[in-house]
Amino acid sequence: MLRKLLTTICAVEVLAPDALIDTAEQMALENPDECELQSWVLPGARFEGLAFLIMMWRSEASYSSFKKFLGIIGMLA
């Protein structure tokens, strides 16, 4: 279930990163209209989504490592 949800999010990040970034800005910032989107953000988001997809679907061991990685990021956040 988690893998399917993350796959959907990563696919959106690869195919339409601007929609995902706009949604995240609306949720995270008090005044998202004051933000300026840098030129490297969209290619970076696409790369991140693709890297996460590869990590999730390459093998069961890489998926297990990916879940641990997400857990560490969640604890730091």
C-alpha positions in Angstrom: 0.0 0.0 0.0 2.8 2.4 0.9 4.7 1.6 -2.2 1.7 2.3 -4.4 1.0 5.7 -2.7 4.7 6.7 -3.0 4.8 5.6 -6.6 1.8 7.8 -7.4 3.4 10.8 -5.7 6.8 10.2 -7.4 5.1 9.8 -10.8 3.3 13.2 -10.3 6.7 14.7 -9.3 8.3 13.4 -12.5 5.4 14.2 -14.8 4.0 17.5 -13.3 6.4 18.8 -10.7 4.9 22.3 -10.8 1.5 21.1 -9.6 3.1 19.2 -6.7 5.3 22.2 -5.8 2.3 24.6 -5.9 0.4 22.3 -3.5 3.3 22.0 -1.1 3.8 25.7 -1.1 0.1 26.3 -0.3 0.4 23.9 2.6 3.8 24.9 4.0 3.9 28.7 3.7 1.8 31.5 5.1 2.1 33.6 1.9 3.1 31.3 -1.0 2.7 34.2 -3.5 5.8 35.8 -2.2 8.0 32.9 -3.2 10.1 32.9 -6.3 10.6 29.6 -8.1 14.2 29.2 -9.0 15.1 27.7 -12.4 16.7 24.6 -11.0 13.7 23.5 -8.8 11.6 21.8 -11.5 14.5 19.7 -13.0 15.6 18.9 -9.4 12.1 17.7 -8.5 11.9 15.5 -11.6 15.3 14.0 -10.7 14.2 13.4 -7.1 11.0 11.7 -8.2 12.9 9.5 -10.7 15.6 8.6 -8.1 12.9 7.6 -5.6 11.1 5.5 -8.1 14.3 3.6 -8.9 15.0 3.1 -5.2 11.5 1.8 -4.6 11.3 -0.6 -7.5 14.9 -1.9 -8.1 14.6 -4.6 -5.5 13.1 -5.5 -2.1 16.4 -4.6 -0.4 16.5 -1.2 -2.0 12.8 -0.6 -1.0 13.6 -1.6 2.6 16.5 0.9 2.6 14.3 3.5 1.1 11.7 3.1 3.9 14.5 3.5 6.5 15.7 6.6 4.7 12.2 8.1 4.8 12.0 7.2 8.5 15.2 9.1 9.2 14.0 12.1 7.2 10.7 12.0 9.1 12.4 12.0 12.4 14.6 14.9 11.5 11.6 16.9 10.2 
